[in-house]
Amino acid sequence: MTVYRISRRRLFVTAGAGVVSLAVVNTVSACSSSSSPPSRPVATTAAQPVSTALPDGWHRVDRSYVSAYLLLRGEEVAIVDTGTPGSAAAIEDGLKAAGSGFAAVRHVILTHYHDDHIGGLEGIEPQVKATIYAGSGDAANIITDKPVKPLNGGDEVFGLRIVDTPGHTAGHISIFEPATGTLVAGDALRTQNGLESSDPQFTTDQTLASASVKALAKLDVKAILPGHGEPLTTGANEALQELAASL
Ligand SMILES: [Zn+2]
């Protein structure tokens, strides 16, 4: 029941967020032999974010235009980013839908200090026994009752490797799971219009942001879970290589 409700919400939100290409591509793939080609030009990236099946253990909490991600492994859970302020209930719903709950949360990792990624923390923090982490360059900008543990590139949390991806903010980090090739990219990558780097409008240092994309392209990425836009679970590596080469 809960799963269904979240799926429905995701559909509405997807439409509301203007991810038109998703609907177009889905329509075409659903009746590929009989439909005419899409009337709008196809984006030049190697892959479109059409699949919502996430790698093993990963779950998405779609908060309108921003996503939080949950990693369930055994009896423990890591949350990566917490959405906009007021997102705690939706994240709890997501945990329950995945068969877990706040009691299992041991790690809350924040990719950067912007409000649409740390907003839910205020409601989550009192309900979990978890360590809160952020990149060492951003941790001081996150004010909570508990200390925020600073992370640096190469650190490991819960089998997740921390990758320094400065640019969007000075201390922006991405999270890479080597076992599955899953990259939770925060705002270092986005997928609303094919795969793109950090939105220049909100980026502290675009040169650094481009260098971060090139660094991410050196990883063996199989799935990209971005802060904004749909997860990219097919053709992710090819799209990332193409993007990195274009910067
Ligand atoms: Zn953001």
Boltz pocket constraint, residues with backbone or C-beta under 6 A from the ligand:
constraints:
  - pocket:
      binder: B
      contacts: [[A, 66], [A, 114], [A, 116], [A, 117], [A, 187], [A, 227], [A, 228]]
      max_distance: 6.0
